[in-house]
Amino acid sequence: MLQVHDGQCGLCVHFGEHHAQEKKLVEIRVKKSASETMLDECAHPKHASLHLRVTPISGCDGFERAKPN
């Protein structure tokens, strides 16, 4: 498992935004850890057209903190 820190995609509202209530995403935001092999979409408005697949420990300047559910 990888530790996910503030500023990284796993804690960003845009990481997996289209299925944000999915158990695995909620667990990442609560436990702040994720599988080494996990990839998901980045739905940030500036990147959405690129259809990026990122890891929970990726990051960019468009980070917006997600609320843990």
MARKENU-863163 format. One line per 5 residues: number of its first residue (from 0); their letters; for each residue x, z, y of N, C-alpha, C, O. Coordinates in Angstrom, 2 decimals. Layout:
BEGIN
NUM = A = X,Z,Y,X,Z,Y,X,Z,Y,X,Z,Y  ...
***
This chain:
BEGIN
0 = MLQVH = 0.83,0.00,-1.18,0.00,0.00,0.00,0.88,0.00,1.25,1.96,0.61,1.28  0.41,-0.69,2.27,1.10,-0.76,3.55,0.39,0.14,4.56,-0.84,0.21,4.58  1.15,0.80,5.40,0.57,1.60,6.48,0.23,0.67,7.64,1.05,-0.17,8.03  -0.97,0.82,8.19,-1.44,-0.01,9.30,-1.45,0.85,10.56,-2.01,1.95,10.56  -0.84,0.36,11.63,-0.69,1.11,12.86,-1.48,0.47,14.01,-1.85,-0.70,13.93
5 = DGQCG = -1.72,1.24,15.06,-2.39,0.71,16.24,-1.66,-0.53,16.73,-0.43,-0.56,16.77  -2.42,-1.55,17.09,-1.84,-2.81,17.56,-1.73,-3.84,16.45,-1.42,-5.00,16.73  -1.97,-3.45,15.21,-1.88,-4.39,14.10,-3.29,-4.86,13.70,-4.28,-4.17,13.93  -3.33,-6.04,13.11,-4.60,-6.70,12.82,-5.59,-5.87,12.00,-6.79,-5.95,12.25  -5.13,-5.10,11.06,-6.04,-4.32,10.23,-6.92,-3.36,11.01,-7.98,-2.97,10.53
10 = LCVHF = -6.48,-2.97,12.19,-7.26,-2.05,13.03,-7.93,-2.77,14.20,-8.50,-2.13,15.08  -7.87,-4.10,14.20,-8.44,-4.90,15.28,-9.88,-5.32,14.95,-10.19,-5.63,13.80  -10.72,-5.32,15.94,-12.12,-5.72,15.77,-12.25,-7.17,15.29,-13.26,-7.51,14.67  -11.27,-8.00,15.54,-11.35,-9.41,15.17,-10.89,-9.68,13.74,-11.11,-10.78,13.23  -10.27,-8.71,13.09,-9.80,-8.88,11.71,-11.02,-8.79,10.78,-11.63,-7.73,10.64
15 = GEHHA = -11.36,-9.91,10.14,-12.52,-9.93,9.26,-13.84,-9.71,10.00,-14.80,-9.20,9.42  -13.87,-10.09,11.26,-15.00,-9.80,12.14,-16.35,-10.26,11.57,-17.36,-9.61,11.81  -16.37,-11.35,10.83,-17.63,-11.88,10.32,-18.17,-11.11,9.12,-19.29,-11.36,8.68  -17.41,-10.19,8.61,-17.88,-9.31,7.53,-17.29,-7.91,7.71,-16.80,-7.29,6.76  -17.36,-7.43,8.93,-16.71,-6.17,9.33,-17.23,-4.94,8.59,-16.52,-3.94,8.51
20 = QEKKL = -18.43,-4.99,8.05,-18.99,-3.83,7.36,-18.58,-3.78,5.88,-18.96,-2.86,5.17  -17.82,-4.76,5.43,-17.37,-4.79,4.04,-16.51,-3.57,3.75,-15.68,-3.16,4.57  -16.70,-3.00,2.60,-16.04,-1.75,2.22,-14.53,-1.78,2.43,-13.95,-0.83,2.96  -13.88,-2.87,2.02,-12.41,-2.90,2.12,-11.93,-2.84,3.57,-10.89,-2.25,3.85  -12.68,-3.45,4.50,-12.29,-3.40,5.91,-12.53,-2.03,6.51,-11.72,-1.53,7.29
25 = VEIRV = -13.64,-1.42,6.15,-13.93,-0.07,6.64,-12.86,0.90,6.14,-12.40,1.76,6.89  -12.46,0.77,4.89,-11.43,1.65,4.32,-10.09,1.49,5.04,-9.40,2.48,5.27  -9.73,0.27,5.40,-8.48,0.06,6.14,-8.52,0.81,7.46,-7.55,1.46,7.85  -9.64,0.73,8.15,-9.76,1.36,9.47,-9.82,2.88,9.38,-9.41,3.56,10.32  -10.32,3.41,8.29,-10.40,4.85,8.12,-9.09,5.41,7.58,-8.55,6.38,8.11
30 = KKSAS = -8.57,4.79,6.52,-7.36,5.30,5.85,-6.06,4.80,6.48,-5.00,5.38,6.25  -6.15,3.74,7.28,-4.99,3.13,7.92,-3.94,2.70,6.91,-2.74,2.86,7.12  -4.42,2.14,5.79,-3.53,1.55,4.80,-4.25,0.37,4.16,-5.48,0.32,4.11  -3.45,-0.59,3.66,-4.02,-1.80,3.07,-3.10,-2.34,1.98,-1.90,-2.05,1.95  -3.67,-3.12,1.11,-2.93,-3.77,0.04,-1.89,-4.72,0.61,-2.12,-5.35,1.65
35 = ETMLD = -0.76,-4.83,-0.06,0.31,-5.73,0.36,-0.10,-7.19,0.27,0.50,-8.04,0.93  -1.10,-7.51,-0.54,-1.49,-8.90,-0.77,-2.73,-9.33,0.03,-3.15,-10.47,-0.08  -3.29,-8.44,0.81,-4.53,-8.76,1.52,-4.31,-9.74,2.67,-3.36,-9.61,3.44  -5.19,-10.72,2.76,-5.26,-11.66,3.87,-6.71,-11.74,4.31,-7.62,-11.64,3.48  -6.95,-11.92,5.59,-8.32,-12.12,6.08,-8.26,-12.95,7.34,-7.19,-13.24,7.87
40 = ECAHP = -9.42,-13.34,7.81,-9.53,-14.20,8.98,-9.28,-13.44,10.28,-9.53,-12.24,10.37  -8.78,-14.15,11.27,-8.71,-13.65,12.63,-9.77,-14.40,13.43,-9.69,-15.62,13.57  -10.75,-13.67,13.95,-11.84,-14.31,14.68,-11.70,-14.11,16.19,-12.67,-14.27,16.93  -10.49,-13.77,16.66,-10.29,-13.64,18.10,-10.68,-14.96,18.76,-10.29,-16.02,18.27  -11.45,-14.92,19.85,-11.92,-16.16,20.47,-10.82,-17.18,20.79,-11.06,-18.39,20.70
45 = KHASL = -9.64,-16.73,21.14,-8.55,-17.66,21.45,-7.93,-18.27,20.19,-7.27,-19.31,20.27  -8.15,-17.64,19.03,-7.53,-18.10,17.80,-8.53,-18.66,16.79,-8.13,-19.28,15.81  -9.82,-18.46,17.02,-10.84,-18.82,16.04,-10.76,-20.27,15.60,-10.95,-20.57,14.42  -10.49,-21.17,16.50,-10.44,-22.60,16.15,-9.26,-22.93,15.22,-9.25,-23.98,14.59  -8.29,-22.02,15.14,-7.13,-22.23,14.28,-7.38,-21.78,12.84,-6.63,-22.14,11.93
50 = HLRVT = -8.44,-21.00,12.64,-8.79,-20.48,11.31,-7.61,-19.73,10.69,-7.25,-19.96,9.53  -7.02,-18.84,11.47,-5.86,-18.08,11.00,-6.24,-17.11,9.89,-7.32,-16.52,9.91  -5.35,-16.96,8.94,-5.45,-15.94,7.89,-4.25,-15.04,8.13,-3.10,-15.50,8.11  -4.50,-13.76,8.35,-3.43,-12.83,8.70,-3.47,-11.62,7.78,-4.47,-11.35,7.12  -2.36,-10.91,7.75,-2.29,-9.67,6.98,-2.73,-8.51,7.87,-2.76,-8.64,9.09
55 = PISGC = -3.08,-7.38,7.27,-3.46,-6.21,8.08,-2.33,-5.71,8.99,-2.60,-5.03,9.98  -1.08,-6.03,8.66,0.03,-5.55,9.50,0.53,-6.60,10.47,1.53,-6.39,11.17  -0.16,-7.76,10.53,0.16,-8.76,11.56,-0.30,-8.22,12.91,-0.94,-7.17,12.96  0.01,-8.91,13.98,-0.42,-8.46,15.29,-0.29,-9.54,16.33,0.41,-10.54,16.13  -0.98,-9.34,17.47,-0.88,-10.26,18.59,-1.28,-9.52,19.87,-1.68,-8.36,19.82
60 = DGFER = -1.17,-10.19,20.99,-1.51,-9.59,22.28,-3.01,-9.46,22.49,-3.45,-8.84,23.47  -3.82,-10.04,21.60,-5.27,-9.97,21.73,-5.90,-8.80,21.00,-7.12,-8.77,20.81  -5.09,-7.82,20.59,-5.60,-6.67,19.84,-6.69,-5.93,20.60,-6.55,-5.61,21.78  -7.80,-5.67,19.90,-8.88,-4.83,20.42,-9.24,-3.85,19.31,-9.63,-4.26,18.22  -9.12,-2.57,19.58,-9.32,-1.53,18.57,-10.73,-1.57,18.01,-11.71,-1.57,18.76
65 = AKPN = -10.84,-1.61,16.69,-12.13,-1.53,16.01,-12.53,-0.08,15.85,-11.67,0.79,15.70  -13.80,0.18,15.88,-14.31,1.53,15.63,-14.46,1.72,14.14,-15.08,0.89,13.48  -13.91,2.80,13.58,-14.12,3.05,12.15,-15.60,3.37,11.93,-16.20,4.12,12.69  -16.17,2.79,10.88,-17.60,3.01,10.60,-17.79,4.06,9.54,-18.93,4.38,9.19
***
